Amino acid sequence: MERLLSRIFEKLQNTKAGTLFALAFFIVAVLICIFGFWKTLFIVIFTLAGFVVGSFLFGDESRFKKLLDRILPPGRVR
């Protein structure tokens, strides 16, 4: 999965910003046509929230371990 994402990011780095935004807004427009405004907004908000939480917690393993230690104190469960 990581190799796939790195390939995609390498190709996106060589692409102009206008093309990227055109593609992004096309995808949003298709989502609005299919699901409607509020459902699309719901999808976008939860996607962004998942990205932020994932990059915050899993970007640094020590943060994730600290969170687990706060939720499940060491010695009791683990």
Backbone as XML, in Angstrom:
<?xml version="1.0"?>
<chain id="A" units="angstrom">
  <residue number="1" name="MET">
    <atom name="N" x="0.821" y="-1.190" z="0.000"/>
    <atom name="CA" x="0.000" y="0.000" z="0.000"/>
    <atom name="C" x="0.866" y="1.255" z="0.000"/>
  </residue>
  <residue number="2" name="GLU">
    <atom name="N" x="1.940" y="1.199" z="0.788"/>
    <atom name="CA" x="2.817" y="2.360" z="0.886"/>
    <atom name="C" x="3.504" y="2.638" z="-0.451"/>
  </residue>
  <residue number="3" name="ARG">
    <atom name="N" x="3.867" y="1.578" z="-1.164"/>
    <atom name="CA" x="4.501" y="1.751" z="-2.470"/>
    <atom name="C" x="3.532" y="2.372" z="-3.456"/>
  </residue>
  <residue number="4" name="LEU">
    <atom name="N" x="2.272" y="1.967" z="-3.388"/>
    <atom name="CA" x="1.253" y="2.527" z="-4.275"/>
    <atom name="C" x="1.069" y="4.014" z="-4.005"/>
  </residue>
  <residue number="5" name="LEU">
    <atom name="N" x="0.962" y="4.371" z="-2.727"/>
    <atom name="CA" x="0.786" y="5.781" z="-2.374"/>
    <atom name="C" x="2.002" y="6.610" z="-2.756"/>
  </residue>
  <residue number="6" name="SER">
    <atom name="N" x="3.197" y="6.052" z="-2.588"/>
    <atom name="CA" x="4.391" y="6.814" z="-2.969"/>
    <atom name="C" x="4.441" y="7.039" z="-4.479"/>
  </residue>
  <residue number="7" name="ARG">
    <atom name="N" x="4.014" y="6.054" z="-5.255"/>
    <atom name="CA" x="3.951" y="6.236" z="-6.711"/>
    <atom name="C" x="2.946" y="7.316" z="-7.094"/>
  </residue>
  <residue number="8" name="ILE">
    <atom name="N" x="1.794" y="7.293" z="-6.444"/>
    <atom name="CA" x="0.759" y="8.296" z="-6.740"/>
    <atom name="C" x="1.267" y="9.685" z="-6.395"/>
  </residue>
  <residue number="9" name="PHE">
    <atom name="N" x="1.910" y="9.833" z="-5.229"/>
    <atom name="CA" x="2.415" y="11.142" z="-4.820"/>
    <atom name="C" x="3.532" y="11.625" z="-5.735"/>
  </residue>
  <residue number="10" name="GLU">
    <atom name="N" x="4.361" y="10.709" z="-6.230"/>
    <atom name="CA" x="5.409" y="11.100" z="-7.173"/>
    <atom name="C" x="4.815" y="11.649" z="-8.464"/>
  </residue>
  <residue number="11" name="LYS">
    <atom name="N" x="3.748" y="11.001" z="-8.954"/>
    <atom name="CA" x="3.106" y="11.478" z="-10.173"/>
    <atom name="C" x="2.382" y="12.807" z="-9.939"/>
  </residue>
  <residue number="12" name="LEU">
    <atom name="N" x="1.823" y="12.979" z="-8.746"/>
    <atom name="CA" x="1.108" y="14.216" z="-8.442"/>
    <atom name="C" x="2.054" y="15.399" z="-8.289"/>
  </residue>
  <residue number="13" name="GLN">
    <atom name="N" x="3.294" y="15.157" z="-7.892"/>
    <atom name="CA" x="4.252" y="16.239" z="-7.731"/>
    <atom name="C" x="4.596" y="16.875" z="-9.076"/>
  </residue>
  <residue number="14" name="ASN">
    <atom name="N" x="4.526" y="16.110" z="-10.138"/>
    <atom name="CA" x="4.850" y="16.623" z="-11.464"/>
    <atom name="C" x="3.631" y="17.199" z="-12.185"/>
  </residue>
  <residue number="15" name="THR">
    <atom name="N" x="2.482" y="17.197" z="-11.538"/>
    <atom name="CA" x="1.245" y="17.671" z="-12.142"/>
    <atom name="C" x="0.992" y="19.114" z="-11.731"/>
  </residue>
  <residue number="16" name="LYS">
    <atom name="N" x="0.420" y="19.883" z="-12.636"/>
    <atom name="CA" x="0.114" y="21.286" z="-12.333"/>
    <atom name="C" x="-1.050" y="21.374" z="-11.353"/>
  </residue>
  <residue number="17" name="ALA">
    <atom name="N" x="-1.062" y="22.453" z="-10.589"/>
    <atom name="CA" x="-2.086" y="22.643" z="-9.559"/>
    <atom name="C" x="-3.475" y="22.755" z="-10.173"/>
  </residue>
  <residue number="18" name="GLY">
    <atom name="N" x="-3.582" y="23.373" z="-11.337"/>
    <atom name="CA" x="-4.885" y="23.512" z="-11.987"/>
    <atom name="C" x="-5.512" y="22.171" z="-12.313"/>
  </residue>
  <residue number="19" name="THR">
    <atom name="N" x="-4.698" y="21.237" z="-12.755"/>
    <atom name="CA" x="-5.193" y="19.897" z="-13.070"/>
    <atom name="C" x="-5.654" y="19.178" z="-11.811"/>
  </residue>
  <residue number="20" name="LEU">
    <atom name="N" x="-4.894" y="19.307" z="-10.742"/>
    <atom name="CA" x="-5.263" y="18.649" z="-9.490"/>
    <atom name="C" x="-6.577" y="19.189" z="-8.932"/>
  </residue>
  <residue number="21" name="PHE">
    <atom name="N" x="-6.717" y="20.510" z="-8.946"/>
    <atom name="CA" x="-7.950" y="21.097" z="-8.422"/>
    <atom name="C" x="-9.140" y="20.801" z="-9.323"/>
  </residue>
  <residue number="22" name="ALA">
    <atom name="N" x="-8.921" y="20.734" z="-10.608"/>
    <atom name="CA" x="-10.007" y="20.367" z="-11.521"/>
    <atom name="C" x="-10.484" y="18.955" z="-11.216"/>
  </residue>
  <residue number="23" name="LEU">
    <atom name="N" x="-9.557" y="18.043" z="-10.986"/>
    <atom name="CA" x="-9.918" y="16.670" z="-10.652"/>
    <atom name="C" x="-10.641" y="16.611" z="-9.307"/>
  </residue>
  <residue number="24" name="ALA">
    <atom name="N" x="-10.143" y="17.339" z="-8.317"/>
    <atom name="CA" x="-10.763" y="17.332" z="-6.994"/>
    <atom name="C" x="-12.186" y="17.888" z="-7.047"/>
  </residue>
  <residue number="25" name="PHE">
    <atom name="N" x="-12.382" y="18.992" z="-7.752"/>
    <atom name="CA" x="-13.716" y="19.581" z="-7.826"/>
    <atom name="C" x="-14.653" y="18.739" z="-8.678"/>
  </residue>
  <residue number="26" name="PHE">
    <atom name="N" x="-14.123" y="18.024" z="-9.663"/>
    <atom name="CA" x="-14.948" y="17.103" z="-10.440"/>
    <atom name="C" x="-15.464" y="15.977" z="-9.555"/>
  </residue>
  <residue number="27" name="ILE">
    <atom name="N" x="-14.585" y="15.442" z="-8.701"/>
    <atom name="CA" x="-15.000" y="14.370" z="-7.795"/>
    <atom name="C" x="-16.057" y="14.873" z="-6.820"/>
  </residue>
  <residue number="28" name="VAL">
    <atom name="N" x="-15.876" y="16.081" z="-6.291"/>
    <atom name="CA" x="-16.875" y="16.656" z="-5.382"/>
    <atom name="C" x="-18.197" y="16.875" z="-6.105"/>
  </residue>
  <residue number="29" name="ALA">
    <atom name="N" x="-18.157" y="17.341" z="-7.338"/>
    <atom name="CA" x="-19.382" y="17.570" z="-8.104"/>
    <atom name="C" x="-20.127" y="16.261" z="-8.362"/>
  </residue>
  <residue number="30" name="VAL">
    <atom name="N" x="-19.390" y="15.214" z="-8.671"/>
    <atom name="CA" x="-20.030" y="13.909" z="-8.894"/>
    <atom name="C" x="-20.651" y="13.399" z="-7.605"/>
  </residue>
  <residue number="31" name="LEU">
    <atom name="N" x="-19.950" y="13.574" z="-6.482"/>
    <atom name="CA" x="-20.511" y="13.158" z="-5.202"/>
    <atom name="C" x="-21.778" y="13.926" z="-4.865"/>
  </residue>
  <residue number="32" name="ILE">
    <atom name="N" x="-21.794" y="15.221" z="-5.145"/>
    <atom name="CA" x="-22.986" y="16.018" z="-4.875"/>
    <atom name="C" x="-24.142" y="15.568" z="-5.758"/>
  </residue>
  <residue number="33" name="CYS">
    <atom name="N" x="-23.860" y="15.263" z="-7.008"/>
    <atom name="CA" x="-24.922" y="14.794" z="-7.910"/>
    <atom name="C" x="-25.475" y="13.445" z="-7.473"/>
  </residue>
  <residue number="34" name="ILE">
    <atom name="N" x="-24.611" y="12.577" z="-6.977"/>
    <atom name="CA" x="-25.055" y="11.239" z="-6.589"/>
    <atom name="C" x="-25.733" y="11.242" z="-5.224"/>
  </residue>
  <residue number="35" name="PHE">
    <atom name="N" x="-25.089" y="11.846" z="-4.218"/>
    <atom name="CA" x="-25.572" y="11.738" z="-2.845"/>
    <atom name="C" x="-26.318" y="12.962" z="-2.338"/>
  </residue>
  <residue number="36" name="GLY">
    <atom name="N" x="-26.122" y="14.111" z="-2.923"/>
    <atom name="CA" x="-26.709" y="15.340" z="-2.413"/>
    <atom name="C" x="-25.694" y="16.094" z="-1.577"/>
  </residue>
  <residue number="37" name="PHE">
    <atom name="N" x="-26.012" y="17.348" z="-1.277"/>
    <atom name="CA" x="-25.058" y="18.229" z="-0.600"/>
    <atom name="C" x="-24.714" y="17.761" z="0.808"/>
  </residue>
  <residue number="38" name="TRP">
    <atom name="N" x="-25.717" y="17.461" z="1.644"/>
    <atom name="CA" x="-25.464" y="17.173" z="3.051"/>
    <atom name="C" x="-24.741" y="15.848" z="3.230"/>
  </residue>
  <residue number="39" name="LYS">
    <atom name="N" x="-25.091" y="14.855" z="2.437"/>
    <atom name="CA" x="-24.395" y="13.573" z="2.538"/>
    <atom name="C" x="-22.953" y="13.697" z="2.057"/>
  </residue>
  <residue number="40" name="THR">
    <atom name="N" x="-22.744" y="14.492" z="1.017"/>
    <atom name="CA" x="-21.382" y="14.715" z="0.531"/>
    <atom name="C" x="-20.567" y="15.462" z="1.574"/>
  </residue>
  <residue number="41" name="LEU">
    <atom name="N" x="-21.165" y="16.461" z="2.201"/>
    <atom name="CA" x="-20.474" y="17.198" z="3.254"/>
    <atom name="C" x="-20.112" y="16.271" z="4.409"/>
  </residue>
  <residue number="42" name="PHE">
    <atom name="N" x="-21.013" y="15.377" z="4.766"/>
    <atom name="CA" x="-20.768" y="14.381" z="5.807"/>
    <atom name="C" x="-19.577" y="13.491" z="5.438"/>
  </residue>
  <residue number="43" name="ILE">
    <atom name="N" x="-19.534" y="13.022" z="4.200"/>
    <atom name="CA" x="-18.443" y="12.174" z="3.729"/>
    <atom name="C" x="-17.118" y="12.932" z="3.778"/>
  </residue>
  <residue number="44" name="VAL">
    <atom name="N" x="-17.109" y="14.167" z="3.315"/>
    <atom name="CA" x="-15.882" y="14.964" z="3.279"/>
    <atom name="C" x="-15.391" y="15.251" z="4.695"/>
  </residue>
  <residue number="45" name="ILE">
    <atom name="N" x="-16.282" y="15.610" z="5.604"/>
    <atom name="CA" x="-15.883" y="15.922" z="6.980"/>
    <atom name="C" x="-15.282" y="14.697" z="7.661"/>
  </residue>
  <residue number="46" name="PHE">
    <atom name="N" x="-15.919" y="13.541" z="7.527"/>
    <atom name="CA" x="-15.392" y="12.354" z="8.166"/>
    <atom name="C" x="-14.110" y="11.853" z="7.511"/>
  </residue>
  <residue number="47" name="THR">
    <atom name="N" x="-13.964" y="12.063" z="6.221"/>
    <atom name="CA" x="-12.708" y="11.711" z="5.559"/>
    <atom name="C" x="-11.573" y="12.578" z="6.079"/>
  </residue>
  <residue number="48" name="LEU">
    <atom name="N" x="-11.813" y="13.883" z="6.188"/>
    <atom name="CA" x="-10.786" y="14.782" z="6.715"/>
    <atom name="C" x="-10.466" y="14.479" z="8.181"/>
  </residue>
  <residue number="49" name="ALA">
    <atom name="N" x="-11.495" y="14.177" z="8.964"/>
    <atom name="CA" x="-11.272" y="13.839" z="10.370"/>
    <atom name="C" x="-10.449" y="12.557" z="10.490"/>
  </residue>
  <residue number="50" name="GLY">
    <atom name="N" x="-10.744" y="11.578" z="9.667"/>
    <atom name="CA" x="-9.963" y="10.339" z="9.675"/>
    <atom name="C" x="-8.520" y="10.567" z="9.276"/>
  </residue>
  <residue number="51" name="PHE">
    <atom name="N" x="-8.313" y="11.432" z="8.306"/>
    <atom name="CA" x="-6.952" y="11.756" z="7.888"/>
    <atom name="C" x="-6.178" y="12.441" z="9.005"/>
  </residue>
  <residue number="52" name="VAL">
    <atom name="N" x="-6.808" y="13.408" z="9.660"/>
    <atom name="CA" x="-6.146" y="14.150" z="10.735"/>
    <atom name="C" x="-5.831" y="13.233" z="11.910"/>
  </residue>
  <residue number="53" name="VAL">
    <atom name="N" x="-6.801" y="12.444" z="12.329"/>
    <atom name="CA" x="-6.579" y="11.538" z="13.455"/>
    <atom name="C" x="-5.525" y="10.493" z="13.101"/>
  </residue>
  <residue number="54" name="GLY">
    <atom name="N" x="-5.604" y="9.943" z="11.912"/>
    <atom name="CA" x="-4.630" y="8.939" z="11.501"/>
    <atom name="C" x="-3.231" y="9.490" z="11.402"/>
  </residue>
  <residue number="55" name="SER">
    <atom name="N" x="-3.083" y="10.675" z="10.844"/>
    <atom name="CA" x="-1.745" y="11.244" z="10.726"/>
    <atom name="C" x="-1.212" y="11.689" z="12.086"/>
  </residue>
  <residue number="56" name="PHE">
    <atom name="N" x="-2.099" y="12.119" z="12.976"/>
    <atom name="CA" x="-1.671" y="12.544" z="14.311"/>
    <atom name="C" x="-1.241" y="11.344" z="15.155"/>
  </residue>
  <residue number="57" name="LEU">
    <atom name="N" x="-2.061" y="10.296" z="15.165"/>
    <atom name="CA" x="-1.773" y="9.157" z="16.030"/>
    <atom name="C" x="-0.722" y="8.225" z="15.455"/>
  </residue>
  <residue number="58" name="PHE">
    <atom name="N" x="-0.820" y="7.931" z="14.181"/>
    <atom name="CA" x="0.060" y="6.928" z="13.609"/>
    <atom name="C" x="1.288" y="7.523" z="12.941"/>
  </residue>
  <residue number="59" name="GLY">
    <atom name="N" x="1.398" y="8.830" z="12.910"/>
    <atom name="CA" x="2.596" y="9.462" z="12.383"/>
    <atom name="C" x="3.789" y="9.253" z="13.313"/>
  </residue>
  <residue number="60" name="ASP">
    <atom name="N" x="3.518" y="9.167" z="14.579"/>
    <atom name="CA" x="4.551" y="8.941" z="15.582"/>
    <atom name="C" x="4.057" y="7.834" z="16.512"/>
  </residue>
  <residue number="61" name="GLU">
    <atom name="N" x="4.776" y="6.725" z="16.576"/>
    <atom name="CA" x="4.312" y="5.579" z="17.363"/>
    <atom name="C" x="4.240" y="5.880" z="18.853"/>
  </residue>
  <residue number="62" name="SER">
    <atom name="N" x="5.085" y="6.786" z="19.332"/>
    <atom name="CA" x="5.071" y="7.083" z="20.767"/>
    <atom name="C" x="3.760" y="7.754" z="21.177"/>
  </residue>
  <residue number="63" name="ARG">
    <atom name="N" x="3.181" y="8.573" z="20.291"/>
    <atom name="CA" x="1.887" y="9.203" z="20.609"/>
    <atom name="C" x="0.797" y="8.139" z="20.756"/>
  </residue>
  <residue number="64" name="PHE">
    <atom name="N" x="0.806" y="7.164" z="19.843"/>
    <atom name="CA" x="-0.200" y="6.107" z="19.892"/>
    <atom name="C" x="-0.019" y="5.264" z="21.151"/>
  </residue>
  <residue number="65" name="LYS">
    <atom name="N" x="1.222" y="4.968" z="21.526"/>
    <atom name="CA" x="1.472" y="4.198" z="22.744"/>
    <atom name="C" x="1.052" y="4.979" z="23.982"/>
  </residue>
  <residue number="66" name="LYS">
    <atom name="N" x="1.290" y="6.285" z="23.983"/>
    <atom name="CA" x="0.860" y="7.109" z="25.118"/>
    <atom name="C" x="-0.666" y="7.125" z="25.239"/>
  </residue>
  <residue number="67" name="LEU">
    <atom name="N" x="-1.344" y="7.193" z="24.094"/>
    <atom name="CA" x="-2.809" y="7.162" z="24.109"/>
    <atom name="C" x="-3.303" y="5.827" z="24.647"/>
  </residue>
  <residue number="68" name="LEU">
    <atom name="N" x="-2.700" y="4.730" z="24.194"/>
    <atom name="CA" x="-3.091" y="3.417" z="24.702"/>
    <atom name="C" x="-2.809" y="3.292" z="26.186"/>
  </residue>
  <residue number="69" name="ASP">
    <atom name="N" x="-1.689" y="3.836" z="26.652"/>
    <atom name="CA" x="-1.377" y="3.790" z="28.077"/>
    <atom name="C" x="-2.364" y="4.600" z="28.898"/>
  </residue>
  <residue number="70" name="ARG">
    <atom name="N" x="-2.868" y="5.683" z="28.324"/>
    <atom name="CA" x="-3.854" y="6.497" z="29.024"/>
    <atom name="C" x="-5.204" y="5.776" z="29.090"/>
  </residue>
  <residue number="71" name="ILE">
    <atom name="N" x="-5.573" y="5.088" z="28.001"/>
    <atom name="CA" x="-6.859" y="4.387" z="27.966"/>
    <atom name="C" x="-6.769" y="3.058" z="28.707"/>
  </residue>
  <residue number="72" name="LEU">
    <atom name="N" x="-5.734" y="2.287" z="28.409"/>
    <atom name="CA" x="-5.517" y="0.971" z="29.037"/>
    <atom name="C" x="-4.194" y="1.030" z="29.793"/>
  </residue>
  <residue number="73" name="PRO">
    <atom name="N" x="-4.227" y="1.316" z="31.091"/>
    <atom name="CA" x="-2.982" y="1.452" z="31.841"/>
    <atom name="C" x="-2.148" y="0.172" z="31.760"/>
  </residue>
  <residue number="74" name="PRO">
    <atom name="N" x="-0.833" y="0.309" z="31.583"/>
    <atom name="CA" x="0.006" y="-0.884" z="31.500"/>
    <atom name="C" x="-0.009" y="-1.670" z="32.820"/>
  </residue>
  <residue number="75" name="GLY">
    <atom name="N" x="-0.011" y="-2.964" z="32.716"/>
    <atom name="CA" x="-0.041" y="-3.791" z="33.908"/>
    <atom name="C" x="-1.407" y="-4.361" z="34.189"/>
  </residue>
  <residue number="76" name="ARG">
    <atom name="N" x="-2.466" y="-3.722" z="33.718"/>
    <atom name="CA" x="-3.804" y="-4.249" z="33.957"/>
    <atom name="C" x="-4.262" y="-5.116" z="32.785"/>
  </residue>
  <residue number="77" name="VAL">
    <atom name="N" x="-4.207" y="-4.580" z="31.596"/>
    <atom name="CA" x="-4.730" y="-5.290" z="30.437"/>
    <atom name="C" x="-3.616" y="-5.839" z="29.576"/>
  </residue>
  <residue number="78" name="ARG">
    <atom name="N" x="-2.586" y="-5.005" z="29.340"/>
    <atom name="CA" x="-1.509" y="-5.451" z="28.448"/>
    <atom name="C" x="-0.387" y="-6.065" z="29.223"/>
  </residue>
</chain>
